Amino acid sequence: MAKQADGRRRRTGAWIALALGAAAVWAARDIPLQIGARRIGARADGERGERYRRSPQFAGGKFRNTVPASEVPTAAMPRILASALTDRDRRYPSAEIPLVRPVPGGTDPAGLYVTWYGHSSALIEIEGRRVLLDPVWSERCSPSRLTGPKRLHEPPIALRELPSIDAVLISHDHYDHLDMESIRNLVDLQAAPFLVPLGVGAHLERWGVPATRIIELDWNERATVAGIEFVATAARHFSGRGFSRDETLWASWVIAGPNRKAFYSGDTGYFPGFAEIGEEHGPFDVTLVQIGAYGDAWPDIHMLPEDGVATHVDVRGGLMIPVHWATFNLALHDWPEPADRVWREAKARDVRLAIPRPGERVDADDPPAVDGWWQQLA
């Protein structure tokens, strides 16, 4: 009997090991595809490669910032890792994040509305047209299904429930802004083109997006889609989905209808280029500005909340809606801190501010008062 039991245990152990191995293979099968295209940047050939090399932002096989951004120093890594293991509870909400079920609105030919879905994903309805920003609907912003930052709240709406979209806008190729699964689903669910910075189109093509639906722009280049003009403008950041960096470009974006304008900062450090954008393209009725995932070790690539308010002022914004917070834990600051700080700074600088719950639709002409909803989850 003992031998039979021991044999059953061995067989059970073998089946468990086999199942775990199969699960690991399943979870890792998409990682090479998630990393994206390989022949980009200096390695790109043909017309695409020539276009990259003509870019004023491209030198030595890499895209560059106009104002250099320092990388996280190697010497700081032990301190960062140690900090990541302490006070973990403060970096998460204490209760479930409240979601608002988006209510479809009419296509007001004069209106401007913003629905924030969490992190940097948002829908801009501008003069009857709809523009989707950095759609990330996956559970993790990571090449892996098993590891990496996990969502702190569900998407307020399923991708298949989105209204008809006129354009999908991508700021850069990091996993929390360019989500392969969401992109592939949108190809099937929508007919909209994808507007991306130089190089990002190579990722999309590898994932099955038809070349006819990809519009790649360098900084200061323009494209008009459905009567809306899009301008790729400068940002201070970096790119990369694997071990190489800066082989694709990053951008902020101007979204201009016949009479209304919106500005999206993308991910960025603060720099003088925002005042230049405001001078050339402003004023803007609404801005969506990155305020979260900042840290002392990377001040040049993600703005502090106070920098976000300064950016809004520089570009000559009307209503400011902060983004890039609440959905993923990507830094060491407390979960509610970005919203607290941006609210305080906005009041100090007399900036009109809306901080919606995920899924809440904001009328840029009649925004809801800031009510501090996130403070109940601190």
Helices and strands as residue ranges (DSSP letters): H 2-28, H 31-35, G 41-43, H 46-54, E 58-59, E 62-63, G 74-76, H 77-84, G 88-91, E 112-118, E 121-126, E 129-133, G 159-161, E 167-169, H 180-189, E 194-197, H 200-206, G 211-213, E 214-217, E 222-225, E 228-233, E 252-256, E 261-264, H 273-281, E 284-290, H 305-314, E 317-323, H 337-348, E 352-353, E 361-363, G 373-377
